[in-house]
């Protein structure tokens, strides 16, 4: 006798599988941002130091704004990471998955804005 999984149950399994894959992709993006922030901070410090030494420029306002932008981005990254972990812990919890997706969407928007502003 052949056992068949009902169509609806099979669809739910596929949905869970797709959700897990999406969470994995989002986790990779969050890790990318995690690595980008410190490298951008170092780059800003190097640029600020070189500019002030070579040109005597005072880049305090620009630098303060850039560091504030990175600090805000880090806060969004931490929140997205927390939401992703909650969704991964309970993959069948649709509200947790939705919150994770929303949090990562905000992080993506802020990351794009930071890249435009900071180069």
DSSP file (Angstrom, degrees, kcal/mol; ACC not computed):
  #  RESIDUE AA STRUCTURE BP1 BP2  ACC     N-H-->O    O-->H-N    N-H-->O    O-->H-N    TCO  KAPPA ALPHA  PHI   PSI    X-CA   Y-CA   Z-CA
    1    1 A X              0   0    0      0, 0.0     2,-0.4     0, 0.0     0, 0.0   0.000 360.0 360.0 360.0 129.6    0.0    0.0    0.0
    2    2 A X        -     0   0    0      2,-0.0     2,-0.5     1,-0.0     0, 0.0  -0.731 360.0-142.1 -91.2 131.5    1.4    3.4   -1.0
    3    3 A X        -     0   0    0     -2,-0.4     2,-0.4     2,-0.0    -1,-0.0  -0.813  17.0-164.3 -94.2 128.2    1.2    6.2    1.4
    4    4 A X        -     0   0    0     -2,-0.5     2,-0.5     0, 0.0     3,-0.0  -0.932  17.2-131.4-114.6 135.8    0.4    9.6   -0.1
    5    5 A X        -     0   0    0     -2,-0.4     5,-0.1     1,-0.1    -2,-0.0  -0.700  36.4-108.2 -80.1 129.1    0.9   12.9    1.7
    6    6 A X     >  -     0   0    0     -2,-0.5     4,-2.3     1,-0.1     3,-0.2  -0.261  26.9-117.3 -56.8 146.2   -2.2   15.1    1.3
    7    7 A X  H  > S+     0   0    0      1,-0.2     4,-2.5     2,-0.2     5,-0.2   0.887 112.4  52.2 -54.6 -46.1   -1.6   18.0   -1.1
    8    8 A X  H  > S+     0   0    0      1,-0.2     4,-2.0     2,-0.2    -1,-0.2   0.906 110.2  48.3 -61.3 -42.1   -2.2   20.6    1.6
    9    9 A X  H  > S+     0   0    0     -3,-0.2     4,-2.0     1,-0.2    -1,-0.2   0.903 111.0  51.0 -64.5 -40.5    0.3   19.1    4.0
   10   10 A X  H  X S+     0   0    0     -4,-2.3     4,-2.1     1,-0.2    -2,-0.2   0.900 108.6  51.7 -63.1 -41.5    2.8   18.8    1.2
   11   11 A X  H  X S+     0   0    0     -4,-2.5     4,-2.4     1,-0.2    -1,-0.2   0.891 108.0  52.1 -62.1 -39.7    2.3   22.5    0.3
   12   12 A X  H  X S+     0   0    0     -4,-2.0     4,-2.5     2,-0.2    -1,-0.2   0.891 108.0  51.3 -64.9 -38.8    2.9   23.4    4.0
   13   13 A X  H  X S+     0   0    0     -4,-2.0     4,-2.4     2,-0.2    -1,-0.2   0.913 110.2  49.1 -63.0 -41.9    6.2   21.5    4.0
   14   14 A X  H  X S+     0   0    0     -4,-2.1     4,-2.9     2,-0.2    -2,-0.2   0.911 109.9  51.8 -63.0 -42.0    7.3   23.3    0.9
   15   15 A X  H  X S+     0   0    0     -4,-2.4     4,-2.7     2,-0.2    -2,-0.2   0.921 110.0  48.1 -62.3 -43.7    6.3   26.6    2.5
   16   16 A X  H  X S+     0   0    0     -4,-2.5     4,-2.6     2,-0.2    -1,-0.2   0.909 112.0  50.1 -62.0 -41.1    8.4   25.8    5.6
   17   17 A X  H  X S+     0   0    0     -4,-2.4     4,-2.2     2,-0.2    -2,-0.2   0.926 112.2  47.1 -62.8 -44.6   11.3   24.8    3.4
   18   18 A X  H  X S+     0   0    0     -4,-2.9     4,-2.5     1,-0.2    -2,-0.2   0.894 111.0  52.2 -64.1 -39.4   11.0   28.1    1.5
   19   19 A X  H  X S+     0   0    0     -4,-2.7     4,-2.6     2,-0.2    -2,-0.2   0.923 109.3  49.2 -63.0 -43.5   10.8   30.1    4.7
   20   20 A X  H  X S+     0   0    0     -4,-2.6     4,-2.2     1,-0.2    -1,-0.2   0.903 111.2  49.9 -62.2 -40.6   13.9   28.4    6.0
   21   21 A X  H  X S+     0   0    0     -4,-2.2     4,-2.4     2,-0.2    -1,-0.2   0.907 111.0  49.1 -64.6 -41.1   15.7   29.2    2.8
   22   22 A X  H  X S+     0   0    0     -4,-2.5     4,-2.8     2,-0.2    -2,-0.2   0.911 110.1  51.0 -64.4 -42.3   14.6   32.8    2.9
   23   23 A X  H  X S+     0   0    0     -4,-2.6     4,-2.4     1,-0.2    -1,-0.2   0.889 109.8  50.9 -61.6 -38.4   15.8   33.1    6.6
   24   24 A X  H  X S+     0   0    0     -4,-2.2     4,-2.0     2,-0.2    -2,-0.2   0.925 111.0  47.5 -64.7 -45.0   19.1   31.6    5.5
   25   25 A X  H  X S+     0   0    0     -4,-2.4     4,-1.9     1,-0.2    -2,-0.2   0.923 113.2  48.4 -61.2 -44.5   19.5   34.2    2.7
   26   26 A X  H  X S+     0   0    0     -4,-2.8     4,-2.6     1,-0.2    -1,-0.2   0.887 108.6  54.2 -64.3 -38.3   18.5   37.0    5.0
   27   27 A X  H  X S+     0   0    0     -4,-2.4     4,-2.2     1,-0.2    -1,-0.2   0.884 106.5  52.0 -61.8 -38.8   21.0   35.7    7.6
   28   28 A X  H  X S+     0   0    0     -4,-2.0     4,-1.9     2,-0.2    -1,-0.2   0.895 109.9  49.3 -63.6 -40.1   23.7   35.9    5.0
   29   29 A X  H  X S+     0   0    0     -4,-1.9     4,-2.3     2,-0.2    -2,-0.2   0.927 109.4  51.2 -64.6 -44.8   22.8   39.5    4.2
   30   30 A X  H  X S+     0   0    0     -4,-2.6     4,-2.3     1,-0.2    -2,-0.2   0.895 110.0  50.4 -60.3 -40.0   22.8   40.4    7.9
   31   31 A X  H  X S+     0   0    0     -4,-2.2     4,-1.8     2,-0.2    -1,-0.2   0.870 106.9  54.7 -65.2 -36.4   26.3   38.9    8.2
   32   32 A X  H  X S+     0   0    0     -4,-1.9     4,-2.0     2,-0.2    -2,-0.2   0.926 110.4  45.5 -61.1 -44.8   27.4   40.9    5.2
   33   33 A X  H  X S+     0   0    0     -4,-2.3     4,-2.2     1,-0.2    -2,-0.2   0.898 107.8  58.2 -65.1 -39.8   26.3   44.1    6.9
   34   34 A X  H  X S+     0   0    0     -4,-2.3     4,-0.7     1,-0.2    -1,-0.2   0.877 112.7  40.1 -57.2 -39.1   28.0   43.0   10.1
   35   35 A X  H  X S+     0   0    0     -4,-1.8     4,-1.1     1,-0.1    -1,-0.2   0.808 112.4  55.9 -79.8 -31.4   31.3   42.8    8.2
   36   36 A X  H  X S+     0   0    0     -4,-2.0     4,-2.5     1,-0.2     5,-0.2   0.883  97.2  62.4 -70.9 -39.4   30.8   46.0    6.2
   37   37 A X  H  X S+     0   0    0     -4,-2.2     4,-2.3     1,-0.2    -1,-0.2   0.929 105.3  42.8 -58.7 -52.7   30.2   48.3    9.2
   38   38 A X  H  X S+     0   0    0     -4,-0.7     4,-2.4     1,-0.2    -1,-0.2   0.887 114.5  51.4 -63.6 -35.9   33.6   47.9   10.8
   39   39 A X  H  X S+     0   0    0     -4,-1.1     4,-2.2     1,-0.2    -1,-0.2   0.893 110.7  48.4 -67.0 -36.9   35.5   48.1    7.5
   40   40 A X  H  X S+     0   0    0     -4,-2.5     4,-2.5     2,-0.2    -2,-0.2   0.879 109.6  53.1 -69.4 -37.2   33.6   51.3    6.6
   41   41 A X  H  X S+     0   0    0     -4,-2.3     4,-2.5    -5,-0.2    -2,-0.2   0.939 110.2  47.3 -60.7 -46.6   34.4   52.8   10.1
   42   42 A X  H  X S+     0   0    0     -4,-2.4     4,-2.6     1,-0.2    -2,-0.2   0.917 111.5  51.2 -60.7 -42.8   38.1   52.0    9.5
   43   43 A X  H  X S+     0   0    0     -4,-2.2     4,-2.5     1,-0.2    -1,-0.2   0.911 110.1  49.3 -61.7 -42.8   37.9   53.6    6.0
   44   44 A X  H  X S+     0   0    0     -4,-2.5     4,-2.9     2,-0.2    -1,-0.2   0.913 111.4  49.0 -63.1 -43.2   36.3   56.7    7.5
   45   45 A X  H  X S+     0   0    0     -4,-2.5     4,-2.6     2,-0.2     5,-0.2   0.918 112.1  48.5 -62.9 -43.0   38.9   57.1   10.1
   46   46 A X  H  X S+     0   0    0     -4,-2.6     4,-2.6     2,-0.2     5,-0.2   0.920 114.1  46.1 -62.3 -44.2   41.7   56.7    7.6
   47   47 A X  H  X S+     0   0    0     -4,-2.5     4,-2.6     2,-0.2     5,-0.2   0.918 113.4  49.1 -64.8 -44.3   40.1   59.2    5.3
   48   48 A X  H  X S+     0   0    0     -4,-2.9     4,-2.2     2,-0.2    -2,-0.2   0.919 113.8  46.0 -62.5 -44.5   39.5   61.7    8.1
   49   49 A X  H  X S+     0   0    0     -4,-2.6     4,-2.1    -5,-0.2     5,-0.2   0.933 114.3  47.1 -65.2 -46.9   43.1   61.3    9.4
   50   50 A X  H  X S+     0   0    0     -4,-2.6     4,-2.8    -5,-0.2     5,-0.3   0.908 112.9  49.4 -62.6 -42.5   44.7   61.7    5.9
   51   51 A X  H  X>S+     0   0    0     -4,-2.6     4,-2.5     1,-0.2     6,-1.2   0.908 112.5  46.1 -65.8 -42.6   42.5   64.7    5.1
   52   52 A X  H  X5S+     0   0    0     -4,-2.2     4,-0.8     4,-0.2    -1,-0.2   0.862 116.5  45.6 -70.7 -33.3   43.3   66.5    8.3
   53   53 A X  H  <5S+     0   0    0     -4,-2.1    -2,-0.2    -5,-0.2    -1,-0.2   0.936 122.2  34.9 -72.6 -47.0   47.0   65.8    8.0
   54   54 A X  H  <5S+     0   0    0     -4,-2.8    -2,-0.2    -5,-0.2    -3,-0.2   0.899 136.3  17.7 -76.3 -41.6   47.4   66.7    4.3
   55   55 A X  H  <5S-     0   0    0     -4,-2.5    -3,-0.2    -5,-0.3    -2,-0.1   0.523  90.5-123.7-112.4  -8.0   44.9   69.5    4.0
   56   56 A X     << +     0   0    0     -4,-0.8    -4,-0.2    -5,-0.6    -3,-0.1   0.702  55.6 163.4  68.9  17.1   44.3   70.7    7.5
   57   57 A X        -     0   0    0     -6,-1.2     2,-0.8     1,-0.1    -1,-0.2  -0.390  37.8-141.0 -70.8 144.0   40.6   70.1    6.8
   58   58 A X        +     0   0    0     -3,-0.1     3,-0.3     1,-0.1     4,-0.2  -0.903  26.7 169.9-104.0 105.6   38.2   69.8    9.7
   59   59 A X     >  +     0   0    0     -2,-0.8     4,-3.0     1,-0.2     5,-0.3   0.038  34.5 123.3-101.9  25.4   35.8   67.0    8.8
   60   60 A X  H  > S+     0   0    0      1,-0.2     4,-2.8     2,-0.2     5,-0.2   0.904  74.1  44.9 -58.2 -47.5   34.2   66.9   12.2
   61   61 A X  H  > S+     0   0    0     -3,-0.3     4,-2.3     2,-0.2    -1,-0.2   0.941 116.9  44.7 -63.9 -47.3   30.6   67.5   11.1
   62   62 A X  H  > S+     0   0    0      1,-0.2     4,-2.3     2,-0.2    -2,-0.2   0.905 115.8  47.8 -62.5 -41.6   30.8   65.1    8.1
   63   63 A X  H  X S+     0   0    0     -4,-3.0     4,-2.8     2,-0.2     5,-0.2   0.913 110.3  51.1 -67.7 -42.7   32.6   62.4   10.2
   64   64 A X  H  X S+     0   0    0     -4,-2.8     4,-2.2    -5,-0.3    -1,-0.2   0.916 112.2  47.6 -60.2 -43.4   30.0   62.8   13.1
   65   65 A X  H  X S+     0   0    0     -4,-2.3     4,-2.1    -5,-0.2    -2,-0.2   0.910 112.4  49.0 -64.1 -42.8   27.2   62.3   10.6
   66   66 A X  H  X S+     0   0    0     -4,-2.3     4,-2.1     1,-0.2    -2,-0.2   0.914 112.3  47.2 -65.1 -43.2   28.8   59.3    9.0
   67   67 A X  H  X S+     0   0    0     -4,-2.8     4,-2.4     2,-0.2    -1,-0.2   0.872 110.6  52.6 -67.8 -35.4   29.5   57.6   12.3
   68   68 A X  H  X S+     0   0    0     -4,-2.2     4,-2.4    -5,-0.2    -1,-0.2   0.897 108.4  51.4 -64.5 -39.3   25.9   58.3   13.4
   69   69 A X  H  X S+     0   0    0     -4,-2.1     4,-2.2     2,-0.2    -2,-0.2   0.915 111.5  46.7 -62.6 -43.6   24.7   56.7   10.2
   70   70 A X  H  X S+     0   0    0     -4,-2.1     4,-2.3     2,-0.2    -2,-0.2   0.877 110.7  52.6 -66.2 -37.6   26.8   53.6   10.9
   71   71 A X  H  X S+     0   0    0     -4,-2.4     4,-1.8     2,-0.2    -2,-0.2   0.912 110.4  47.7 -65.2 -41.7   25.7   53.5   14.5
   72   72 A X  H  X S+     0   0    0     -4,-2.4     4,-2.1     2,-0.2    -2,-0.2   0.904 110.6  51.8 -63.4 -41.5   22.1   53.5   13.4
   73   73 A X  H  X S+     0   0    0     -4,-2.2     4,-2.3     1,-0.2    -2,-0.2   0.889 107.2  53.2 -62.2 -39.5   22.8   50.8   10.8
   74   74 A X  H  X S+     0   0    0     -4,-2.3     4,-2.5     2,-0.2    -1,-0.2   0.891 106.8  52.3 -63.2 -39.2   24.3   48.7   13.5
   75   75 A X  H  X S+     0   0    0     -4,-1.8     4,-2.1     1,-0.2    -2,-0.2   0.917 110.4  47.6 -63.7 -42.6   21.2   49.0   15.6
   76   76 A X  H  X S+     0   0    0     -4,-2.1     4,-2.6     2,-0.2    -2,-0.2   0.883 111.2  52.2 -63.6 -37.9   19.0   47.9   12.7
   77   77 A X  H  X S+     0   0    0     -4,-2.3     4,-2.6     2,-0.2    -2,-0.2   0.917 108.7  49.1 -65.3 -43.4   21.4   45.0   12.1
   78   78 A X  H  X S+     0   0    0     -4,-2.5     4,-2.3     2,-0.2    -1,-0.2   0.919 112.6  48.4 -62.2 -43.6   21.2   43.9   15.7
   79   79 A X  H  X S+     0   0    0     -4,-2.1     4,-2.5     2,-0.2    -2,-0.2   0.925 112.3  48.0 -63.6 -44.6   17.4   44.0   15.6
   80   80 A X  H  X S+     0   0    0     -4,-2.6     4,-2.6    23,-0.2    -2,-0.2   0.906 111.2  51.3 -62.9 -41.0   17.2   42.1   12.3
   81   81 A X  H  X S+     0   0    0     -4,-2.6     4,-2.2     2,-0.2    -1,-0.2   0.914 110.6  48.7 -61.8 -43.2   19.6   39.5   13.7
   82   82 A X  H  X S+     0   0    0     -4,-2.3     4,-2.0     2,-0.2    -2,-0.2   0.917 112.9  47.2 -63.1 -44.6   17.5   39.1   16.8
   83   83 A X  H  X S+     0   0    0     -4,-2.5     4,-2.2     2,-0.2    17,-0.3   0.888 111.2  51.6 -66.4 -39.5   14.3   38.7   14.8
   84   84 A X  H  X S+     0   0    0     -4,-2.6     4,-2.6     2,-0.2    -1,-0.2   0.909 108.8  51.0 -62.8 -41.9   15.9   36.2   12.4
   85   85 A X  H  X S+     0   0    0     -4,-2.2     4,-2.1     1,-0.2    -2,-0.2   0.913 109.6  50.0 -63.0 -41.9   17.0   34.1   15.4
   86   86 A X  H  X S+     0   0    0     -4,-2.0     4,-1.2     1,-0.2    -1,-0.2   0.900 112.6  47.3 -62.6 -40.4   13.5   34.1   16.8
   87   87 A X  H  < S+     0   0    0     -4,-2.2     6,-0.3     9,-0.3    -2,-0.2   0.874 111.5  50.4 -69.4 -37.1   12.1   33.0   13.5
   88   88 A X  H >< S+     0   0    0     -4,-2.6     3,-0.6     1,-0.2    -2,-0.2   0.854 106.8  55.2 -68.7 -33.7   14.7   30.3   13.1
   89   89 A X  H 3< S+     0   0    0     -4,-2.1     2,-0.2     1,-0.3    -1,-0.2   0.818 123.8  25.0 -67.8 -30.3   14.0   29.0   16.6
   90   90 A X  T >< S+     0   0    0     -4,-1.2     3,-2.2    -5,-0.1    -1,-0.3  -0.650  70.2 172.8-133.2  76.3   10.3   28.6   15.6
   91   91 A X  T <  S+     0   0    0     -3,-0.6    -1,-0.1     1,-0.3    -2,-0.1   0.711  78.8  57.7 -62.4 -19.9   10.1   28.2   11.8
   92   92 A X  T 3  S+     0   0    0     -4,-0.1     2,-1.1     1,-0.1    -1,-0.3   0.538  80.7 100.3 -86.3  -5.2    6.4   27.4   12.0
   93   93 A X    <>  -     0   0    0     -3,-2.2     4,-2.1    -6,-0.3     5,-0.2  -0.684  53.3-171.8 -85.6  98.2    5.6   30.7   13.7
   94   94 A X  H  > S+     0   0    0     -2,-1.1     4,-2.8     1,-0.2     5,-0.2   0.878  81.9  54.0 -62.4 -40.7    4.4   33.0   10.9
   95   95 A X  H  > S+     0   0    0      1,-0.2     4,-2.6     2,-0.2    -1,-0.2   0.915 109.7  48.8 -60.4 -39.4    4.3   36.2   12.9
   96   96 A X  H  > S+     0   0    0      2,-0.2     4,-2.2     1,-0.2    -9,-0.3   0.905 111.9  49.4 -64.3 -39.9    7.9   35.7   13.9
   97   97 A X  H  X S+     0   0    0     -4,-2.1     4,-2.5     2,-0.2    -2,-0.2   0.925 111.6  48.8 -63.4 -44.6    8.8   35.0   10.2
   98   98 A X  H  X S+     0   0    0     -4,-2.8     4,-2.7     1,-0.2    -2,-0.2   0.908 110.6  50.3 -62.4 -42.9    6.9   38.2    9.2
   99   99 A X  H  X S+     0   0    0     -4,-2.6     4,-2.5     1,-0.2    -1,-0.2   0.903 111.1  49.4 -62.5 -40.3    8.7   40.3   11.8
  100  100 A X  H  X S+     0   0    0     -4,-2.2     4,-2.5   -17,-0.3    -2,-0.2   0.926 111.3  48.9 -63.6 -44.5   12.0   39.0   10.7
  101  101 A X  H  X S+     0   0    0     -4,-2.5     4,-2.2     1,-0.2    -2,-0.2   0.914 112.8  47.5 -62.6 -43.1   11.2   39.8    7.1
  102  102 A X  H  X S+     0   0    0     -4,-2.7     4,-2.1     2,-0.2    -1,-0.2   0.911 112.0  50.0 -64.2 -42.3   10.1   43.3    8.0
  103  103 A X  H  X S+     0   0    0     -4,-2.5     4,-2.1     1,-0.2   -23,-0.2   0.900 111.9  47.0 -64.2 -41.5   13.2   43.9   10.1
  104  104 A X  H  X S+     0   0    0     -4,-2.5     4,-2.7     2,-0.2    -1,-0.2   0.866 108.9  55.6 -68.8 -35.5   15.5   42.7    7.3
  105  105 A X  H  X S+     0   0    0     -4,-2.2     4,-2.1     2,-0.2    -2,-0.2   0.915 108.9  47.1 -62.6 -42.2   13.6   44.9    4.8
  106  106 A X  H  X S+     0   0    0     -4,-2.1     4,-2.6     2,-0.2     5,-0.2   0.919 111.7  51.3 -63.8 -43.4   14.3   47.9    7.0
  107  107 A X  H  X S+     0   0    0     -4,-2.1     4,-2.7     1,-0.2    -2,-0.2   0.908 108.5  51.6 -60.5 -42.2   17.9   46.9    7.3
  108  108 A X  H  X S+     0   0    0     -4,-2.7     4,-2.5     2,-0.2    -1,-0.2   0.924 110.9  47.9 -60.9 -44.2   18.2   46.6    3.5
  109  109 A X  H  X S+     0   0    0     -4,-2.1     4,-2.3     1,-0.2    -2,-0.2   0.930 114.4  45.5 -61.7 -46.0   16.8   50.1    3.0
  110  110 A X  H  X S+     0   0    0     -4,-2.6     4,-2.6     2,-0.2    -2,-0.2   0.869 111.8  52.3 -66.7 -36.5   19.1   51.6    5.6
  111  111 A X  H  X S+     0   0    0     -4,-2.7     4,-2.6    -5,-0.2    -2,-0.2   0.923 109.8  48.7 -64.8 -44.3   22.1   49.7    4.2
  112  112 A X  H  X S+     0   0    0     -4,-2.5     4,-2.2     1,-0.2    -2,-0.2   0.917 112.4  48.9 -60.3 -43.1   21.3   51.0    0.7
  113  113 A X  H  X S+     0   0    0     -4,-2.3     4,-2.4     2,-0.2    -2,-0.2   0.911 111.5  49.3 -63.5 -42.5   21.0   54.6    2.1
  114  114 A X  H  X S+     0   0    0     -4,-2.6     4,-3.2     1,-0.2     5,-0.3   0.905 110.4  50.4 -64.4 -41.5   24.3   54.2    4.0
  115  115 A X  H  X S+     0   0    0     -4,-2.6     4,-1.8     1,-0.2    -1,-0.2   0.900 111.4  48.6 -64.5 -39.4   26.1   52.9    0.9
  116  116 A X  H  < S+     0   0    0     -4,-2.2    -2,-0.2    -5,-0.2    -1,-0.2   0.924 118.2  40.2 -63.9 -43.5   24.8   55.9   -1.1
  117  117 A X  H  < S+     0   0    0     -4,-2.4    -2,-0.2     1,-0.2    -1,-0.2   0.881 125.9  33.2 -74.1 -39.3   25.8   58.4    1.5
  118  118 A X  H  <        0   0    0     -4,-3.2    -3,-0.2    -5,-0.2    -2,-0.2   0.583 360.0 360.0 -98.3 -11.1   29.2   56.8    2.4
  119  119 A X     <        0   0    0     -4,-1.8    -4,-0.2    -5,-0.3    -3,-0.1   0.463 360.0 360.0  80.9 360.0   30.2   55.5   -0.9
